[in-house]
Amino acid sequence: MGRIVCISNQKGGVGKTTTAINLAASLAAAERKTLLIDLDPQGNAGSGLGIDKTTLKGSIYDALIDGVPLSELLQPTELRYLEVVPATADLTGAEVELVGFEARESRLKKALEPLKRKYDYILIDCPPSLGLLTLNALAAADQVLIPLQTEYYAMEGLAQLMSTVELVQKSLNPRLTVEGIVFTMFDPRANISHQVAEEVKRVFPALVYSTMVPRNVRLAESPSFGKPVLLYDIRSKGCEAYLGVARELLKREKKRAARSSPRPSAPAR
């Protein structure tokens, strides 16, 4: 059964979509069958993987609003193990349209059910808000991965997101957990970056990934070529960082599986 990980932070410009694209690509490079759901009306996750939105016959909007099966909306990418369900500008109105639906927070969860056994990982790129689209992602997900820019307002936004996760756990999705926090656009020359990183580690010591994603020109350039940085410049620091994040994600998953598996009973004497 595939793990569903939503990549969320209600603050914009923190590297959320960059993380979604490049983590998905890194997992696919590790031969984990991966699906990326673009739930952001800007549709950048799809275009960052080379999807031409002008030629699409359907998007995630059609699944949420009209009940079109996600299997009919899958788009291939240059990576063998990675597929994407793109978003278009139609998704902008979905927040308002969903209000009139019964079980409106569970539309995505229901749509994903038939696909969970087909993939090792399903990643969801959330919009930079805590509206109905993000609630749909949190209701469907097993885990939340939080990209966090090491800047002054980071802790305030993080506290708000953690509160939202707790509310979702109580009301919509009791199995939801926080997978971890990934520092993005980290600038080792800036004191504020180190100060924020140390404070987050102090408050959430078990959640912070050791891999930090630096500011990187090649990482910033790759979306304009419709490629994850893995295919744009595999030797770049940005590529190395996201491969590191993927390794940490897989390692944590392996540890969780080991803890949850039953230990063999001692032989009877």
C-alpha positions in Angstrom: 0.0 0.0 0.0 1.5 3.3 -1.1 2.4 6.0 1.4 0.6 9.3 0.8 2.7 12.3 1.8 1.3 15.9 1.4 3.9 18.6 1.1 2.4 21.6 2.9 3.1 25.0 4.2 0.5 27.8 4.2 3.3 30.4 3.6 4.1 30.9 0.0 7.6 31.1 -1.5 9.2 28.5 0.8 10.2 25.9 -1.8 7.1 23.8 -1.5 6.6 23.0 -5.2 10.3 22.7 -5.7 10.4 20.1 -2.9 7.4 18.2 -4.4 8.9 18.0 -7.9 12.4 17.1 -6.8 11.6 14.7 -4.0 9.2 12.9 -6.4 11.9 12.7 -9.0 14.5 11.5 -6.5 12.2 8.7 -5.2 11.5 7.7 -8.9 15.3 7.6 -9.5 15.5 5.2 -6.6 13.0 3.0 -8.5 10.1 3.8 -6.2 6.9 4.0 -8.2 5.8 7.6 -7.5 2.7 9.7 -8.3 2.7 13.5 -7.8 -0.7 15.2 -7.4 -0.6 18.9 -8.2 -3.2 20.5 -5.9 -2.0 24.0 -6.4 -4.1 26.1 -8.8 -0.9 27.7 -10.1 -0.1 24.3 -11.7 3.7 24.6 -11.3 4.3 21.0 -10.3 3.1 19.8 -13.7 4.9 22.4 -15.7 8.0 21.8 -13.7 7.9 18.2 -15.0 7.4 19.2 -18.6 3.6 18.9 -18.8 2.1 21.3 -21.3 -1.1 22.5 -19.7 -2.6 23.8 -23.0 -2.8 20.2 -24.4 -4.4 18.6 -21.3 -7.8 16.9 -21.6 -8.3 16.8 -17.8 -6.8 17.8 -14.5 -7.1 17.2 -10.8 -10.1 19.6 -10.9 -12.1 17.0 -12.9 -11.4 14.4 -10.3 -12.5 16.6 -7.3 -15.5 18.2 -8.9 -16.8 15.8 -11.5 -15.6 12.5 -10.1 -13.4 11.6 -13.1 -11.2 8.6 -12.1 -7.5 9.7 -11.4 -6.4 6.8 -13.7 -7.8 8.8 -16.6 -5.8 11.9 -15.7 -2.3 10.4 -15.3 0.5 12.0 -17.3 3.9 10.3 -17.9 7.2 12.2 -17.3 10.7 11.7 -18.5 11.3 9.5 -15.4 10.1 5.9 -15.8 8.8 5.6 -12.3 7.1 9.0 -12.0 3.7 10.0 -13.1 1.8 13.3 -12.4 -1.8 14.4 -12.2 -1.6 18.1 -13.2 -3.5 21.1 -12.1 -4.8 24.0 -14.3 -6.4 27.4 -13.6 -9.8 25.7 -13.3 -8.7 24.6 -9.8 -8.9 28.2 -8.6 -12.7 28.0 -8.3 -12.7 24.6 -6.7 -12.5 26.0 -3.1 -15.9 27.7 -3.7 -17.4 24.8 -5.6 -16.5 22.2 -3.0 -18.4 24.0 -0.3 -21.7 22.6 -1.7 -20.5 19.0 -1.7 -21.3 16.4 1.0 -18.0 15.2 2.6 -16.2 17.9 0.8 -13.0 17.4 2.8 -12.8 13.8 1.6 -13.1 14.1 -2.1 -9.4 13.6 -2.8 -9.1 10.7 -0.3 -12.0 8.9 -2.2 -10.3 9.6 -5.6 -7.0 8.1 -4.4 -8.3 4.9 -3.0 -8.2 2.9 -6.3 -4.5 4.0 -6.9 -3.0 3.4 -3.5 -1.8 -0.1 -4.3 -0.2 0.9 -7.7 2.4 3.3 -6.2 5.1 3.2 -3.5 4.6 6.9 -2.8 1.9 9.4 -3.7 3.1 13.0 -3.1 0.6 15.9 -3.0 1.7 19.5 -3.7 -0.6 21.7 -1.6 -1.5 25.3 -2.3 0.0 28.0 0.0 -3.1 28.3 2.2 -5.1 26.2 4.7 -8.4 26.1 2.7 -10.5 23.2 1.4 -7.9 22.0 -1.0 -5.2 21.6 1.7 -7.8 20.0 4.0 -8.5 17.5 1.2 -4.8 16.7 1.1 -4.4 16.4 4.9 -7.5 14.2 5.0 -6.1 11.8 2.4 -2.5 11.7 3.6 -0.6 9.4 5.9 2.1 12.0 6.5 2.8 15.7 6.2 6.3 16.9 5.0 6.9 20.6 5.8 9.4 22.6 3.7 10.5 25.5 5.9 12.5 28.5 4.8 14.9 29.6 7.5 13.7 33.1 7.9 12.1 35.4 10.6 8.5 34.4 10.3 9.1 30.7 9.9 8.2 29.7 13.5 4.9 31.5 13.4 3.7 29.8 10.3 5.0 26.4 11.5 3.0 26.7 14.8 -0.2 27.5 12.8 0.3 24.5 10.5 1.0 22.2 13.5 -2.3 23.3 15.0 -4.1 22.6 11.8 -2.6 19.1 11.7 -3.9 18.5 15.2 -7.4 19.6 14.3 -7.4 17.3 11.2 -6.1 14.4 13.4 -9.1 14.9 15.7 -11.8 15.4 13.2 -10.9 14.0 9.8 -7.8 11.8 9.8 -6.6 10.2 13.0 -3.7 8.3 11.3 -2.1 11.6 10.0 1.4 12.2 11.3 4.1 14.8 10.6 6.8 13.1 8.6 9.3 15.8 9.1 10.6 19.4 8.5 13.0 20.1 5.6 14.9 23.4 5.7 14.8 25.0 2.2 16.7 27.9 0.6 19.2 27.7 3.4 22.0 30.3 3.3 24.9 29.3 5.5 26.3 32.8 5.4 23.2 34.4 7.1 23.0 34.3 10.9 19.2 34.3 10.8 19.3 31.0 8.9 21.3 29.3 11.6 19.3 30.9 14.4 15.9 29.7 12.9 17.4 26.2 12.2 18.6 25.9 15.8 15.3 27.1 17.3 13.2 24.6 15.1 15.6 21.8 16.1 15.2 22.7 19.7 11.4 22.6 19.6 11.0 19.7 17.2 14.2 17.6 17.5 12.8 14.4 16.1 11.2 16.0 13.1 14.0 18.0 11.5 15.8 16.4 8.5 19.5 16.6 8.6 19.7 17.4 4.9 19.3 21.1 4.2 18.4 22.4 0.8 20.6 25.4 -0.1 19.9 28.3 -2.4 21.0 27.0 -5.7 21.0 28.6 -9.2 20.6 25.3 -11.0 17.7 24.3 -8.8 16.0 27.7 -9.5 16.6 27.3 -13.3 15.4 23.8 -13.8 11.6 24.5 -13.8 11.9 26.8 -16.7 13.2 23.9 -18.7 10.4 21.6 -17.5 12.8 19.3 -15.7 13.5 18.3 -12.1 17.0 19.2 -11.2 18.0 15.6 -11.4 17.6 15.7 -15.1 18.8 19.3 -15.5 22.1 19.1 -13.6 22.7 16.0 -11.5 26.0 17.3 -10.1 24.4 20.5 -8.7 24.2 21.1 -4.9 20.4 21.3 -5.3 20.2 17.8 -6.8 22.5 16.4 -4.1 20.3 17.9 -1.4 17.0 16.4 -2.7 18.6 13.0 -3.3 19.6 13.3 0.4 16.1 14.2 1.5 14.8 11.2 -0.4 17.3 8.9 1.3 16.2 10.2 4.7 12.6 9.7 3.8 13.2 6.1 2.8 15.4 5.5 5.9 12.7 6.8 8.2 10.1 4.6 6.5 12.3 1.6 6.9 12.8 2.3 10.6 9.0 2.7 11.1 8.4 -0.6 9.3 11.0 -2.3 11.5 9.4 -1.0 14.7 5.8 -1.9 13.7 6.7 -5.5 12.5 6.0 -8.2 15.2 9.1 -9.6 16.8 9.5 -13.4 16.6 8.6 -15.1 19.8 11.2 -16.9 21.8 11.3 -20.7 21.2 9.6 -22.7 23.9 12.0 -24.6 26.2 
